[in-house]
Amino acid sequence: MNHVTAWLRLHILYPLVRLVQYSRHSRHRRLAVLIDGENITPDLIESILTEITPFGILKERRVYGNWSAPRMQHWREPCLRHGLRAMHTVPAKAGKMLPIIALVVDTIELVQCGGLDG
């Protein structure tokens, strides 16, 4: 097992498994994938989607970041290929984590109001 697979299992798969265990109809769970594109490389998207897909239906796929920044340009092709929505966050001062804040707020909104299970 390489370090990417280990990271995915520790931070994505295992928490998701615990969440799904509470559902009797886990195959039909409506899920969302929200990614901090400024801190996750687009090379991981295939592994992320492969690990999550067996646990439910992906209703939302989003990548957060400052899309005017050069480092986000690497996400354009994976977004098109995998149906990821590009969620723009405005540039912030050093130390501010606006993509993370936007991601957390959207997660709460999606679970509470968006008809998602996780």
C-alpha positions as CSV (number, residue, x, y, z in Angstrom):
1,M,0.0,0.0,0.0
2,N,1.5,3.3,-1.0
3,H,1.3,6.5,1.1
4,V,-1.5,8.0,-1.0
5,T,-3.7,4.9,-0.6
6,A,-3.0,4.9,3.2
7,W,-3.8,8.6,3.5
8,L,-7.1,8.1,1.6
9,R,-8.1,5.2,3.7
10,L,-7.3,6.9,7.0
11,H,-8.9,10.3,6.2
12,I,-11.7,9.5,3.8
13,L,-12.6,5.8,3.7
14,Y,-12.6,4.9,7.4
15,P,-14.7,8.0,8.5
16,L,-17.0,7.3,5.6
17,V,-17.4,3.6,6.6
18,R,-18.3,4.7,10.1
19,L,-20.9,7.1,8.7
20,V,-22.4,4.5,6.4
21,Q,-22.7,1.8,9.1
22,Y,-25.5,3.9,10.6
23,S,-27.6,3.5,7.4
24,R,-29.6,0.3,6.5
25,H,-29.5,1.3,2.9
26,S,-25.9,2.3,2.5
27,R,-25.8,1.6,-1.2
28,H,-28.3,4.3,-1.7
29,R,-26.8,7.0,0.4
30,R,-26.5,10.3,-1.3
31,L,-23.0,11.6,-0.8
32,A,-21.0,14.7,-1.6
33,V,-17.2,15.1,-2.2
34,L,-15.9,18.5,-1.4
35,I,-12.2,19.0,-2.0
36,D,-9.8,21.8,-0.9
37,G,-8.1,22.2,-4.3
38,E,-5.3,24.4,-2.9
39,N,-4.1,21.7,-0.6
40,I,-4.9,18.5,-2.5
41,T,-3.3,17.5,-5.7
42,P,-5.6,16.7,-8.7
43,D,-3.6,13.5,-9.1
44,L,-5.6,12.1,-6.1
45,I,-9.1,12.6,-7.6
46,E,-9.3,9.2,-9.3
47,S,-8.3,7.4,-6.1
48,I,-10.7,9.5,-4.0
49,L,-13.7,8.8,-6.3
50,T,-12.8,5.1,-6.5
51,E,-12.6,4.7,-2.8
52,I,-15.9,6.6,-2.1
53,T,-18.1,5.3,-4.9
54,P,-19.0,1.9,-3.4
55,F,-20.6,3.7,-0.4
56,G,-23.3,5.6,-2.2
57,I,-24.3,7.8,-5.0
58,L,-22.2,11.0,-5.4
59,K,-24.7,13.8,-5.8
60,E,-22.2,16.7,-5.4
61,R,-18.6,16.9,-6.5
62,R,-16.8,20.2,-5.8
63,V,-13.3,21.6,-5.7
64,Y,-12.7,24.8,-3.7
65,G,-9.9,27.3,-4.3
66,N,-8.9,30.6,-5.8
67,W,-9.3,29.8,-9.5
68,S,-7.4,32.9,-10.6
69,A,-4.3,31.4,-9.0
70,P,-1.8,29.5,-11.2
71,R,-1.7,26.5,-8.9
72,M,-5.4,25.9,-9.5
73,Q,-5.0,25.6,-13.3
74,H,-4.0,21.9,-12.8
75,W,-7.6,21.2,-11.6
76,R,-9.3,22.3,-14.8
77,E,-9.0,19.0,-16.8
78,P,-9.9,16.8,-13.8
79,C,-12.9,18.9,-13.1
80,L,-14.2,18.5,-16.7
81,R,-13.4,14.8,-16.8
82,H,-15.0,13.9,-13.4
83,G,-17.9,16.4,-13.3
84,L,-16.4,18.5,-10.5
85,R,-17.8,21.9,-9.8
86,A,-15.2,24.7,-9.5
87,M,-16.1,26.7,-6.4
88,H,-14.2,30.0,-6.4
89,T,-12.9,31.6,-3.1
90,V,-11.5,35.0,-3.1
91,P,-7.8,35.5,-2.3
92,A,-7.1,36.1,1.4
93,K,-4.3,37.3,3.6
94,A,-1.7,34.7,4.6
95,G,-2.9,32.4,7.3
96,K,-6.6,32.7,6.3
97,M,-8.2,29.4,5.1
98,L,-11.1,30.7,3.0
99,P,-11.4,27.5,0.9
100,I,-11.7,25.4,4.1
101,I,-14.3,27.8,5.6
102,A,-16.4,27.8,2.4
103,L,-16.1,24.0,2.2
104,V,-17.3,23.5,5.8
105,V,-20.2,25.9,5.4
106,D,-21.3,24.2,2.2
107,T,-21.0,20.8,3.9
108,I,-23.3,21.8,6.7
109,E,-25.7,23.3,4.2
110,L,-25.7,20.3,1.9
111,V,-26.3,17.8,4.8
112,Q,-29.0,20.0,6.5
113,C,-30.8,21.3,3.4
114,G,-29.5,19.5,0.4
115,G,-31.0,16.0,0.8
116,L,-27.6,14.4,1.3
117,D,-26.7,11.7,3.8
118,G,-23.0,12.5,4.1
